[in-house]
Amino acid sequence: MPMPALFPSGKKKFLHNLCCNLARFFISSKPLVILEAYTPFHLEHFKHVIHLLSEMDEYNIVVITPNGKDLNELKNVQAYKTINEYPIYKKADAFISTDYNKIPHWFSCPTIYFGHGIGPKLDYVARDELLEFDFVFSPYRPAYELQIQNLPKERVIPVGLPILEDKSSRQQEIIEFYQFDGSKPLIIYAPSWCSDTTKISDIKTILAFLSTKKQFNIVVSPHPLLFDKNRCKGEDFFKNNNKIKLLHINTPESQFTTLDLVKASDIVISDISSILFEAMALKKNVLLDGNKDLYEHCNALKIYDEIIKFCPVPCWNNNEDLTIEHAIELDTLSKQRELFINNYLFNSGNASKIFIQQLSEILKHG
């Protein structure tokens, strides 16, 4: 007869539980919440919630993120670069992640997946990895409707997108940084990446068109993976291209996020990117780049067919096209966009409050 395993749940889990039981006699009794954000962009989605939780002073907050050292200045907030730096003696009461990466097996607490964008990549929002989490904080209706097909409805909670509640604008900084003429309208073009590179928008044609629009200030702010030739089958969209020399390219190393640029903009152009829908929520004038194939690839053709009614597409092959100029002069479609986004996005303007309320309920009842 085989001997029973000495550590049936793993040595690390055993050691974690032992250390936590000893440490509870010496450390704060406040619930400890871990927020995990694998990239600086993901961290932006947590920041408003982190600040509110810090001000409440009811929880201890740990943030796992590559560059969150500034968060250590907040009350009851500690930041670690990786989960391996997290002290094994600290008992977590809730673990929240912005990604599908594996949950640390030694944690014995409720786990929450936080949907951090509202782009309709519906082939992504209800992957099997969701089943590993106890709860899902869902930001928008189409994602929610798919997630409740895979999970019990009580485990999927309509929360919204807290990042949209930070209304601060860096408009003057942006104008000064790019040495813009402040009297010209600002156009932001934000193309997204796709694992099937044949579905990426015709970026070079669009950039060539935009480079003829000298009456506008234009910033191109691509998805970070579009700068990685290894993820784009060797394609280099933005370097050594004299057709785009009049445009400004916002790189991942820039001091401005795409959302910073959108807040300062007059027109936002994109494809299936979350930023297109975030721009609508911020009441920005929005144009589509016309990439219908990407919506079909992501199982979102119904959404494309709906938004094409109020998000026009310029004719990128015709330098005489005036779709952008007409949108600047008279925005006749704002009411239609507003009706759409109000039905699409949960708890607009109130998502952080709902996030914290639901976290509190989970901490109470598990």
C-alpha positions, 0 to 999 in steps of 0.5 A, a space after each residue: 500500500 503506497 504511503 500518503 503524500 506528505 504534502 498533498 497540496 504541494 510544499 509551497 501551499 503547505 509552507 504558505 498556509 503555515 507562515 500565514 497562520 503564524 504571521 496573523 499574530 503580528 500583522 494587520 488584520 485588514 483584508 488583503 487584496 492582490 491586484 495582478 497586472 502584467 503590463 503597464 497598460 493593464 495597470 492603468 485599468 486598476 489605478 483608479 480603483 487602487 487609489 479609491 481603495 487606498 483612500 478607504 483605508 479598509 484594505 491592505 492592497 498588493 499590486 503585482 506589476 512590472 513597474 508599480 514602484 510609485 504605488 508604494 507611496 499610497 496608504 496601505 499599498 505595496 507593489 511587487 514586480 512578480 508574484 515570486 517576490 510576494 512574501 509567502 507569509 502574507 495571507 491573501 483574501 482575494 486575488 484579481 487578475 487582468 489576464 488568463 495567466 495561471 493562478 498561483 496554486 498556493 493561494 486559498 482565497 476567492 479569485 477574480 478575472 477582471 475584463 480590462 477592455 471593451 473591444 468586441 474580440 468575442 473569441 477571447 472573452 470567454 476562453 476556457 481559462 475563465 473556468 479557473 476563476 471563482 468570479 468574473 468582473 465583466 465590463 460590457 454586455 456582449 462579453 457578459 452574455 457569452 460568459 454566462 453561457 460558460 459560467 454560472 450567472 452568479 459568478 459573472 458580475 456586470 462591473 464596467 470599466 473603471 479607467 473611463 472615470 479618470 477625466 483628467 486631460 493632458 491636452 496641453 502636454 501633448 500639444 507642447 510635446 509634439 509642438 502642435 499648432 493648437 488651433 488645428 484639430 487633433 486626429 488619433 489613429 489607433 490600429 490593433 494587432 491580430 494573431 492572424 496577421 492577414 486580418 490586421 488593417 491596411 495600415 500603410 494605405 491609411 497612413 499614406 492617406 492621413 499624411 496628406 491631411 496637413 490641416 490636422 494634428 495627427 498621432 498614430 498610436 498602435 497596439 504595442 504588438 504592432 511594433 514587434 516584427 516577430 509578432 507581425 511576420 516580419 512586417 515593419 509598419 512604422 519605421 523608415 517609411 517616408 510616406 508617414 514622415 508628417 505623422 507622429 507615431 506614439 510608441 509603447 515607450 512614450 509618456 502618453 497612453 493611447 487613452 491620454 491621446 484620445 481624451 485630448 482628441 477631436 476625432 478617433 479612428 480605429 478598428 475593433 480596438 477597445 479604444 474605439 469603444 472607449 472613445 465613444 464612452 468619452 463622447 468622442 467623434 469616432 470613425 471606423 477604419 473599415 476592417 470588417 474582416 477583423 470583426 468576422 475573425 473575432 465573432 463580432 460581425 453583428 457589432 460591426 453591422 451595428 456601429 457602421 451605421 454611425 461610425 463612417 469609413 473614409 475612402 482610404 485610396 482617395 486622397 480627395 475623400 472628405 469624411 474626416 473634414 465633414 465629421 469635424 464640421 458637423 457631427 450628426 451621429 453623436 446621439 446614435 453613438 451615445 445610445 449604442 454605448 450606453 447599452 453596450 457598456 455597464 455602469 458608465 461613470 460608476 464602475 469603480 464604485 461597483 467594482 469595490 462593492 462587489 469585491 466587498 461582497 465577495 470578501 464577506 461571503 467568499 
